[in-house]
Amino acid sequence: MESKLIIIRGNSGSGKTTTAKSLQNHLGHGTLLVSQDVVRRDMLKVHDRDGNPSIDLIRQIAEYGKDKCEFVIVEGILYKNRYGVMLNNLIQFYNQKVYTYYFDLSFEETVKRHNSRSKKMEFGEESLRRWWIPNDYLGIDGETLFTNDMAHNNVLKLILNQLQK
């Protein structure tokens, strides 16, 4: 089996986790979802700082999925300056069988989306602004950008269409 790696990135509140979970449900059994928040906050309980151990664990879990799972989804904020080297290593490890996506939303749209979800009580606009990094592209060939006007269902359809090719 030749595994495909799917990388979904963007600022907090943009829709990454919702998209990744929907994608995993659609793709079905044996689809490995590696969520930055689960690894960093739930498994390791570490802050998102340079050199934190979640970077290596995300890579190890994603590598484990190669040749065992048809699809491996890595999702999270995954700032380029902190996670970029690891993500590029994964892209090489997957022999370029990789689909990369970035939620390129305005800050206002991100706040709007954040306020429509259950996590809105955990943190607010001030935290979103502190974490905000615009245009944090990986800058690799084929990186697909999702914009303000793309609804969840359209994003999901676009990814599924690309995976069929």
C-alpha positions in Angstrom: 0.0 0.0 0.0 1.3 3.4 -0.9 0.2 5.8 1.9 -0.8 9.4 1.2 0.1 12.2 3.7 -2.4 15.0 4.1 -1.2 18.1 6.0 -3.8 20.6 7.2 -2.6 23.9 8.7 -3.8 27.3 9.7 -4.4 29.7 12.6 -6.4 28.7 15.7 -10.1 28.6 15.0 -9.9 28.4 11.2 -11.5 25.0 10.8 -8.5 22.6 10.6 -9.7 20.1 13.2 -13.2 20.1 12.0 -12.0 19.4 8.4 -9.5 16.8 9.5 -12.1 14.9 11.6 -14.7 15.0 8.7 -12.0 13.9 6.3 -11.1 10.9 8.5 -14.7 9.9 8.9 -15.2 10.1 5.1 -12.0 8.2 4.3 -12.9 5.5 6.9 -11.2 2.8 8.8 -7.4 2.8 8.9 -7.1 6.6 8.4 -4.6 7.9 10.9 -5.3 11.4 12.3 -2.4 13.1 14.0 -3.7 16.2 15.7 -1.1 18.7 17.0 -3.4 19.6 19.9 -3.9 16.0 21.0 -0.2 15.2 20.9 1.0 18.5 22.4 -1.7 19.3 25.0 -3.3 16.0 25.8 -0.5 13.4 25.4 2.6 15.5 26.5 1.1 18.5 28.2 3.8 20.8 26.8 3.8 24.4 25.7 4.2 25.2 22.0 7.7 26.4 22.1 10.8 25.8 19.9 12.2 22.3 20.5 9.1 21.0 22.3 8.9 17.2 22.3 5.6 17.1 20.4 7.4 18.1 17.2 9.3 14.8 17.2 6.3 12.7 18.4 4.1 14.1 15.6 6.8 13.1 13.1 7.1 9.6 14.6 3.4 8.9 14.7 3.0 10.1 11.1 6.0 8.0 10.0 4.4 5.0 11.7 1.3 5.3 9.6 3.3 5.1 6.3 2.6 1.7 4.6 0.1 0.8 7.4 -2.6 3.3 6.6 -3.9 4.5 3.2 -4.2 8.0 4.5 -2.3 9.8 7.3 -3.6 13.3 8.2 -1.4 15.7 10.2 -3.3 18.8 11.4 -2.6 21.8 13.6 -1.4 25.3 13.6 2.0 23.9 12.9 3.8 27.2 12.6 6.3 27.0 9.7 9.2 28.5 11.8 8.7 25.8 14.4 7.4 22.7 12.5 8.5 23.4 9.0 11.7 21.3 9.0 9.7 18.4 10.5 6.9 18.7 7.9 9.4 18.9 5.1 11.1 15.8 6.4 7.7 14.0 6.4 7.1 15.2 2.8 10.4 13.5 1.8 9.6 10.4 3.9 6.3 10.0 2.0 8.0 10.3 -1.4 6.1 13.4 -2.3 2.7 11.5 -2.0 1.6 14.5 0.0 -1.4 16.9 -0.1 -0.8 20.2 1.8 -3.5 22.7 2.8 -3.5 26.0 4.6 -6.5 27.9 5.9 -5.6 31.4 4.6 -8.3 33.3 6.4 -8.6 36.9 7.5 -8.4 37.5 11.3 -12.0 38.6 11.3 -13.2 35.4 9.6 -11.1 33.3 12.1 -12.8 35.1 15.0 -16.2 34.5 13.5 -15.5 30.8 13.0 -14.0 30.5 16.5 -17.1 32.1 18.1 -19.3 29.5 16.4 -17.6 26.5 18.1 -17.7 24.9 21.6 -14.1 26.0 22.4 -15.1 29.6 22.3 -15.4 29.6 26.1 -11.8 28.3 26.5 -10.2 31.4 25.0 -11.2 34.5 23.1 -10.2 37.1 20.6 -7.3 38.4 22.6 -5.6 34.9 22.6 -6.4 34.4 18.9 -4.7 37.7 18.2 -1.6 36.8 20.3 -1.2 33.5 18.4 -2.1 34.9 15.0 0.5 34.6 12.2 -0.8 35.6 8.7 0.4 34.0 5.5 2.3 31.2 7.3 2.6 29.2 4.1 5.0 26.2 3.8 5.8 27.5 0.3 5.9 24.1 -1.4 4.6 23.1 -4.7 0.9 22.2 -4.7 0.1 23.9 -1.3 -3.7 24.6 -1.6 -5.1 27.7 0.2 -8.5 27.8 1.7 -10.1 31.3 1.8 -12.8 33.1 3.7 -15.5 32.3 1.1 -15.0 28.5 1.2 -17.5 26.7 3.4 -16.6 23.5 5.2 -18.4 21.3 2.7 -16.6 22.9 -0.2 -13.2 22.5 1.5 -14.0 18.8 2.1 -15.1 18.2 -1.5 -11.9 19.9 -2.8 -9.7 17.7 -0.7 -11.6 14.5 -1.6 -11.4 15.5 -5.3 -7.6 16.0 -5.1 -7.2 12.6 -3.4 -9.0 10.9 -6.2 -6.4 12.0 -8.8 
